[in-house]
Structure formats: C-alpha cells, structure tokens
Amino acid sequence: MQEGTLSERSKLRLMPQQAITFALTRQHLATPAERPLEVVRRLVAIQAQYAASVPIVLWARCVSLAQDWLKNALSETKALVKTWCLRGSVHVLASADLAMMAQAVGRQQLGKHEYFMKTRRGIDEQAIQHLNKSILRALARRPLSRSELHKAVPEVADIPGASWGLDVKALAFLGELVFADANGIESRFARRDVWLPEFAWALPSQEEAQRELLLRYLSAYGPATRQDFAHWSGLKMKVAQAIFEACARDLIPVEVAGWRGDCYVRREDEPLLKTCEEPAAVKLLPKFDPLLMAYTEKTRFIAEEHLARVYRPAG
C-alpha cells in the first residue's frame, strides 16, 4: 500500500464524464436501488426543509416507491429520523446513523449555535443548558408541538427566532431531540430516547464518526475535493483537511481534466471508476437534491448559462 500524505501520492487521471458517471451510478441515478432505505444510507442525509422534495429524491433513485413509505419510515417503523445536522439544516437520515452524525458534525454546529445565542440573543451557555434540561423534562412523556412546548417551557417562547429552531437546535445537534410526526401543519418534537427506544445509543468517538462521514461522502459523491466535503458537511476547512489526512490510507488523489482543485475517491472505488457506463436516462430532481448540494463548483452537472435558473441568492 502506498504511504505518505495525500499531497505526495501519484494521481489517478480521469475525464469529466468518467467522474460524473461514477457519481450518478453511486447515487442510484444511473442504476435504481431496490429499497429506498438503501438510497438514504448511500446519500447519508437528504435536506428536508422542503418536505415535498424528499420523496422526489427517493423516487428518482428507486425502482419503485410506495406512496406511504416515507411517512411510515419516519413515524411507524422509525427507520428514518428528521433533525438538524449537515450545514445546520434540517435533513432526513437513517436512525441508525444519528449517533454518527451527532458526533461528526453536531459538536461544531452546537458551538456555532451557542456563539450565535450569546452574541445575538444574550443567552449564554449556562442558560442554554438550563433551557435544554427544561425541554427534555417537558418531552419526557410524549412528543409536543412547538406551541405545546413553548407553553410548557415559557422561556423558550421569548427567544426571537424560536420558530426557526433556536429553541431546540442545541438538543438536536447533540442527538437528544428529533422531529416527531407532524400534528396537522405544526411540527412536533420528541426526545430521542423516547421516540427511538429500540435504537441502541452508542456514540462513536468524534474521530471515528468523522472518518465514517468522509468515506461515505466520497462513496456517494466522489470524486470530490476537500472544499466540496467542507461545503457539504458544514465542517470548517481545517477540520475537513485533518479528516482527509486521517483517512489518507483509504484515499486516492484524482485529477479530472478541466476541473479545478485536487479531487479524491476511496481506494476501493478505483475499479468501478473505470467500468461505469454512462447513464442514458434523464431524471427529474427536486429543490435541494443531494446531487446539487454536494459540491462547491456548480457547473459539474449544470451548464453555467443555466445556473441562475436553478440557484437563487438564498440557495
């Protein structure tokens, strides 16, 4: 096995279509998956601030998708969970991946949240911890809607911007709170241990969690740069660089003709990179589809003249 830092490795050289085809194949846009949970695990997490986008993400990548599968997976079987994670945004992910996600990105997002609350809302870390304990006590018996939660813990109702998640995000980043099924049009929240009692809660180390996050990202979105991973995950660039170096033995540097920056793939994916067949089908993708959220360079899949029709100033 070749040793040394990533910058010292010889590069695998690819044409753009090879790199694009690999990503489309790994994301099941070229070869549909049999089971929707397989798609969620492959994509790691699906942005869900527009709830209607999530079933389209799955539909575009599955052989078939039962109309009620997503609802059942979130509220009945609870194979999926909805929470704030990547980039501090709401995502749907496999419940089995919640502990990994909380350790991989939750600590940094919690730090950003606490800094914002202290500097913009005048609420320090000790006060946040007090509010968190009150929220967990209120949710001990059953999920509550936001209005019910604010009635039970009046202090959080007074936080400007509480309806945007400033009331419960701290607990979500720790993996202690998740979305429950909706009560009409109003979101409900639940304690993780109450909502998912059958899921063993074993936190990996932060190093293990971040290593898994990177390798799974490259499995679905590679070839990708360090900047791409930092953009997708929401982690600081220096943290992303450290994770890449920690995973050096498992990665291969890639040079894609005409693309800026050094890309990387998992070492075990090198054979597939050379054998992927170009997909023939065109797929309809929704707002905030994972394929379009995973890279800093947006012209990988969309021609530059069309970018303004897809990407607006707000995202």
C-alpha positions in Angstrom: 0.0 0.0 0.0 1.3 3.4 -1.0 2.3 5.5 2.1 2.8 9.2 2.6 0.5 12.2 2.8 -2.2 12.8 0.2 -0.2 15.6 -1.4 2.6 13.1 -2.1 0.5 10.5 -3.8 0.5 9.9 -7.6 -2.8 10.9 -9.1 -5.4 8.9 -11.0 -6.3 10.9 -14.1 -9.9 10.9 -15.4 -12.1 12.6 -18.0 -15.0 14.6 -16.7 -17.6 12.1 -18.0 -15.9 9.3 -16.1 -16.2 11.3 -12.8 -19.8 12.3 -13.5 -20.9 8.8 -14.4 -19.3 7.4 -11.2 -21.3 9.8 -9.0 -24.6 9.2 -10.9 -24.0 5.5 -10.6 -23.2 5.6 -6.9 -26.2 7.8 -6.2 -28.5 5.3 -7.9 -29.4 7.8 -10.6 -27.9 5.5 -13.3 -28.9 2.2 -11.6 -32.0 2.5 -9.4 -32.0 0.9 -6.0 -34.4 -1.8 -4.9 -35.0 -0.4 -1.5 -35.5 3.3 -0.5 -33.6 2.9 2.8 -30.6 1.9 0.7 -30.8 5.2 -1.1 -31.0 7.2 2.2 -28.0 5.3 3.6 -26.0 5.9 0.4 -26.8 9.6 0.3 -26.1 9.9 4.0 -28.7 12.6 4.6 -31.4 14.3 2.5 -32.1 18.0 3.0 -35.7 18.3 4.2 -36.5 22.0 4.7 -38.9 21.5 1.8 -40.6 18.3 2.9 -42.1 17.7 -0.6 -38.6 17.3 -2.0 -37.7 14.2 0.0 -40.0 11.7 -1.7 -38.9 13.0 -5.2 -35.2 12.4 -4.2 -36.2 8.8 -3.4 -38.5 8.3 -6.4 -35.7 9.4 -8.8 -33.4 6.7 -7.4 -35.6 3.7 -6.7 -37.1 1.0 -8.8 -40.4 1.7 -7.1 -41.5 3.8 -4.1 -44.7 3.1 -2.2 -46.7 6.2 -1.6 -46.7 5.9 2.1 -43.2 4.6 2.6 -41.6 7.8 3.7 -44.3 8.6 6.2 -44.2 5.1 7.7 -40.4 5.2 7.9 -40.5 8.4 9.8 -43.4 7.7 12.1 -44.2 4.0 12.2 -41.1 1.8 11.7 -38.9 4.9 12.5 -36.1 3.6 10.2 -35.6 7.3 9.4 -35.3 10.3 11.5 -35.6 14.1 10.8 -33.3 16.5 12.5 -30.8 19.4 12.1 -27.4 18.2 11.1 -25.3 18.9 8.0 -24.7 22.6 7.5 -27.0 23.2 10.5 -30.0 22.4 8.2 -32.9 20.0 8.5 -32.3 16.6 7.0 -33.8 13.2 6.9 -31.3 10.3 7.6 -31.3 6.7 8.8 -32.0 6.5 12.5 -29.0 4.1 12.7 -26.8 7.0 11.5 -28.0 9.5 14.1 -25.2 8.9 16.6 -22.5 9.1 13.9 -23.9 12.4 12.6 -24.2 13.9 16.0 -20.6 13.1 16.7 -19.3 14.0 13.3 -20.9 17.5 12.9 -23.0 18.1 15.9 -20.3 19.5 18.2 -19.2 22.1 15.7 -22.8 23.1 15.0 -23.6 23.3 18.7 -20.6 25.6 19.1 -21.8 27.9 16.3 -25.3 27.9 17.8 -24.1 28.8 21.3 -21.9 31.6 19.9 -24.9 33.0 18.0 -27.2 32.7 21.0 -24.7 34.5 23.2 -23.7 37.3 20.8 -27.1 37.9 19.1 -29.6 36.8 21.8 -27.8 37.4 25.0 -28.2 33.8 26.2 -25.0 32.2 27.5 -24.1 28.5 27.5 -25.2 28.0 31.1 -28.7 29.4 30.3 -28.9 27.2 27.2 -28.1 24.1 29.3 -30.9 25.1 31.7 -33.3 25.5 28.9 -32.3 22.1 27.4 -33.0 20.4 30.8 -36.4 22.0 30.9 -37.2 21.0 27.3 -36.2 17.4 28.0 -38.4 17.3 31.1 -41.3 18.6 29.1 -40.8 15.9 26.5 -40.4 13.1 28.9 -43.8 11.6 28.3 -44.7 12.3 24.7 -43.8 14.5 21.7 -45.0 18.1 21.8 -45.8 20.6 19.1 -43.8 23.8 19.2 -46.8 25.7 20.7 -47.2 23.0 23.4 -43.5 23.0 24.1 -43.5 26.8 24.5 -46.4 26.6 26.8 -44.6 24.0 28.9 -41.3 26.0 28.8 -42.3 29.7 28.5 -38.7 30.9 28.5 -38.0 29.4 25.0 -41.1 31.1 23.6 -39.5 34.5 24.3 -36.4 33.8 22.2 -36.5 35.8 19.0 -36.4 33.4 16.1 -37.5 30.4 18.2 -39.8 29.2 15.4 -36.7 28.8 13.2 -35.2 26.3 15.5 -33.4 28.5 18.0 -35.5 26.9 20.8 -34.5 23.3 20.2 -31.4 23.2 17.9 -28.9 22.7 20.7 -30.5 19.4 21.7 -30.9 18.4 18.1 -27.2 18.8 17.4 -26.4 16.6 20.4 -28.7 13.9 19.1 -31.0 14.2 22.1 -34.0 15.7 20.2 -35.6 14.9 16.9 -38.7 15.8 14.9 -41.7 13.6 15.6 -44.6 13.1 13.2 -46.5 16.3 12.5 -49.6 17.3 14.3 -51.6 18.8 11.5 -49.4 21.6 10.0 -47.4 22.1 13.2 -44.1 20.3 13.7 -43.7 18.2 16.8 -40.5 17.4 18.7 -39.5 14.3 20.7 -36.8 13.2 23.0 -34.6 10.8 21.0 -34.7 8.1 23.8 -38.5 8.3 23.9 -39.0 8.4 20.2 -36.4 5.8 19.3 -36.4 3.5 22.4 -35.3 0.4 20.4 -32.2 2.1 18.9 -29.1 1.5 20.9 -27.4 4.8 21.6 -23.7 4.1 21.4 -21.7 7.2 20.5 -18.6 6.6 18.4 -15.6 8.8 19.0 -15.5 12.1 17.1 -12.6 10.8 15.0 -14.4 7.6 14.1 -17.6 9.4 13.2 -15.8 12.0 11.0 -13.9 9.2 9.3 -17.1 7.4 8.5 -18.7 10.6 7.3 -15.9 11.4 4.8 -15.7 7.8 3.4 -19.4 7.6 3.0 -19.5 11.1 1.4 -16.8 10.0 -1.2 -18.6 6.7 -1.7 -21.7 8.7 -3.0 -20.3 12.0 -4.2 -16.7 11.3 -5.2 -14.6 12.3 -6.9 -14.7 15.4 -4.7 -12.4 18.0 -3.2 -11.7 18.9 0.4 -13.6 22.1 -0.2 -16.6 20.1 -1.5 -16.6 18.0 1.7 -16.4 21.0 3.9 -19.2 22.7 1.9 -21.5 19.6 2.1 -20.8 18.8 5.7 -20.7 22.3 7.1 -17.4 21.5 8.9 -14.6 24.1 9.0 -12.0 23.7 6.3 -9.2 23.0 8.7 -11.3 20.2 10.2 -12.1 18.8 6.8 -8.4 18.8 5.9 -7.5 16.9 9.1 -10.1 14.3 8.3 -8.7 13.8 4.8 -5.2 13.3 6.2 -6.5 10.9 8.8 -8.1 8.8 6.0 -5.1 9.0 3.7 -4.5 5.3 3.5 -8.1 4.8 2.1 -8.0 7.6 -0.5 -6.6 8.1 -4.0 -6.0 11.6 -5.4 -7.7 12.2 -8.7 -7.1 14.8 -11.4 -10.2 15.4 -13.6 -9.4 17.1 -16.8 -10.7 20.7 -16.8 -11.7 20.6 -13.2 -10.1 22.9 -10.6 -8.6 21.5 -7.4 -7.5 18.1 -6.4 -10.3 15.5 -6.1 -10.3 12.3 -4.1 -12.0 8.9 -4.2 -11.9 5.9 -1.9 -9.2 3.5 -2.9 -11.7 0.6 -3.1 -13.8 2.5 -5.7 -11.0 2.8 -8.2 -12.1 -0.3 -10.2 -15.7 1.0 -10.5 -14.4 4.4 -11.8 -13.0 2.6 -14.8 -16.1 0.5 -15.6 -19.1 2.7 -15.1 -21.4 3.0 -18.1 -22.8 6.4 -19.0 -26.5 6.6 -17.9 -29.0 7.1 -20.7 -32.0 8.4 -18.7 -32.7 12.0 -17.7 -34.0 12.3 -14.1 -36.2 15.0 -12.6 -34.6 16.2 -9.4 -36.2 18.4 -6.8 -35.1 21.5 -4.9 -32.1 20.9 -2.7 -31.4 17.5 -4.2 -28.3 15.9 -2.7 -26.6 15.7 -6.0 -26.7 19.5 -6.3 -25.9 20.3 -2.7 -22.7 18.3 -2.5 -20.1 20.5 -4.4 -18.8 24.0 -4.4 -18.4 24.0 -8.2 -22.0 24.0 -9.5 -21.1 23.6 -13.2 -20.3 19.9 -12.7 -23.9 18.9 -13.6 -25.4 22.2 -14.8 -24.2 24.4 -17.6 -23.1 27.8 -16.5 -25.7 29.6 -18.5 -28.5 27.8 -16.6 -27.1 28.3 -13.1 -29.3 31.4 -12.4 -32.4 29.4 -13.2 -31.5 26.8 -10.6 -29.6 28.6 -7.8 -31.1 31.7 -6.3 -29.3 34.1 -3.9 -30.9 32.4 -0.9 -29.6 29.0 -2.0 
